[in-house]
Amino acid sequence: MHVLVAGCGWLGLEIARRLLARGDVVTGVRRDPARAAALAEAGVAPLALDLAAPGAERALPRVDAVVACQAAAGEGEPAYRAAYLDALSSLLAVAARDGARLVYTGSTGVFGQQGGEALDERAPPSPASRTGELLAEAEARLLASAGQGVAASLLRLSGLYGPGRAGLLERVRTGRLALGPGDEAFMNFCHRDDAAAFALAALARGAPGGVYHGSDAAPARRREVVRWVAARLGIAPPSLASGGTPPGAPGPNRRISSEWTREALGLTLAYPTFRDGFGALLP
């Protein structure tokens, strides 16, 4: 196949590498020309393009499939609207034009619950912020397109980490992630390699209009994560009582389930728990 990877950055490039390894042709899109050009080193055909620009779809090649991994260029509503709504409009236009499969990597940030609820793929979005509302709006637009004949699937990803992105370890080391108020909240993770596997499985076996979760098999409470990481680092668990950084406004507290997705897509996790994934990143 000829696959377009939109937002061919940290996650997108790993997806592109796996597509190339199985014999597909890959075009990778980045906003920044220098970062786009660097994709050629991996065998990806580079395309420097702002997908949020009006008429951007006219610059995209004809393809058999699209994997959408674009991310916001900053915080706040304008950046989120550009990345998750305007850019998605361009990709949906290409999928409709070419009859291409489209897998959109969304975010479990559409769930703002704070009561520790277990949320599976059937749970409706419940955003708790304006940016979460924009993510939910993008989901709705994607799923509406599936009802109009576009072969589009939604893959919500939990907190991504992996090689080159293991900031949680440093946050515990420096006390920015600490024991204290709110540490009973659940954290949800997905290793980059598993996220790439979820995306390729959704591309191969996902149903048009299907909603899938890319998350590991064991949501963990923040206190559990802090204590485990501290033990592996050989330090005392940081706490607010010992000078840790006070938390800001309460964040979400929910358990993301991916059990149905893993069964439906026939996928086995390489890193089923945060211990497996972060353990592989530690010396």
URSUL-V306121 format. One record per residue. N is the residue number from 1. RES is the residue in one small letter. SS is DSSP state (~ for helix, > for strand, _ for the rest). Layout:
BEGIN
n->[N;N]
res->[RES;RES]
ss->[SS;SS]
END
This chain:
BEGIN
n->[1;2;3;4;5;6;7;8;9;10;11;12;13;14;15;16;17;18;19;20;21;22;23;24;25;26;27;28;29;30;31;32;33;34;35;36;37;38;39;40;41;42;43;44;45;46;47;48;49;50;51;52;53;54;55;56;57;58;59;60;61;62;63;64;65;66;67;68;69;70;71;72;73;74;75;76;77;78;79;80;81;82;83;84;85;86;87;88;89;90;91;92;93;94;95;96;97;98;99;100;101;102;103;104;105;106;107;108;109;110;111;112;113;114;115;116;117;118;119;120;121;122;123;124;125;126;127;128;129;130;131;132;133;134;135;136;137;138;139;140;141;142;143;144;145;146;147;148;149;150;151;152;153;154;155;156;157;158;159;160;161;162;163;164;165;166;167;168;169;170;171;172;173;174;175;176;177;178;179;180;181;182;183;184;185;186;187;188;189;190;191;192;193;194;195;196;197;198;199;200;201;202;203;204;205;206;207;208;209;210;211;212;213;214;215;216;217;218;219;220;221;222;223;224;225;226;227;228;229;230;231;232;233;234;235;236;237;238;239;240;241;242;243;244;245;246;247;248;249;250;251;252;253;254;255;256;257;258;259;260;261;262;263;264;265;266;267;268;269;270;271;272;273;274;275;276;277;278;279;280;281;282;283]
res->[m;h;v;l;v;a;g;c;g;w;l;g;l;e;i;a;r;r;l;l;a;r;g;d;v;v;t;g;v;r;r;d;p;a;r;a;a;a;l;a;e;a;g;v;a;p;l;a;l;d;l;a;a;p;g;a;e;r;a;l;p;r;v;d;a;v;v;a;c;q;a;a;a;g;e;g;e;p;a;y;r;a;a;y;l;d;a;l;s;s;l;l;a;v;a;a;r;d;g;a;r;l;v;y;t;g;s;t;g;v;f;g;q;q;g;g;e;a;l;d;e;r;a;p;p;s;p;a;s;r;t;g;e;l;l;a;e;a;e;a;r;l;l;a;s;a;g;q;g;v;a;a;s;l;l;r;l;s;g;l;y;g;p;g;r;a;g;l;l;e;r;v;r;t;g;r;l;a;l;g;p;g;d;e;a;f;m;n;f;c;h;r;d;d;a;a;a;f;a;l;a;a;l;a;r;g;a;p;g;g;v;y;h;g;s;d;a;a;p;a;r;r;r;e;v;v;r;w;v;a;a;r;l;g;i;a;p;p;s;l;a;s;g;g;t;p;p;g;a;p;g;p;n;r;r;i;s;s;e;w;t;r;e;a;l;g;l;t;l;a;y;p;t;f;r;d;g;f;g;a;l;l;p]
ss->[_;>;>;>;>;>;_;_;_;~;~;~;~;~;~;~;~;~;~;~;~;_;_;_;>;>;>;>;>;>;_;_;~;~;~;~;~;~;~;~;~;~;_;_;>;>;>;>;_;_;_;_;_;_;_;~;~;~;~;_;_;_;_;_;>;>;>;>;_;_;_;_;_;_;_;_;~;~;~;~;~;~;~;~;~;~;~;~;~;~;~;~;~;~;~;~;~;~;_;_;>;>;>;>;>;>;>;~;~;~;>;_;_;_;_;_;>;>;>;_;_;_;_;_;_;>;_;_;_;~;~;~;~;~;~;~;~;~;~;~;~;~;~;~;~;~;_;_;_;_;_;>;>;>;>;>;>;_;>;>;>;>;_;_;>;_;~;~;~;~;~;~;~;_;_;_;_;_;>;_;_;_;_;_;_;>;>;_;>;>;>;~;~;~;~;~;~;~;~;~;~;~;~;~;~;_;_;_;_;_;>;>;>;>;_;_;_;_;_;>;>;~;~;~;~;~;~;~;~;~;~;~;~;_;_;_;_;_;>;~;~;~;_;_;_;_;_;_;_;_;_;_;_;>;>;>;_;_;~;~;~;~;~;~;~;_;_;_;_;_;_;_;_;~;~;~;~;~;~;~;~;_;_]
END
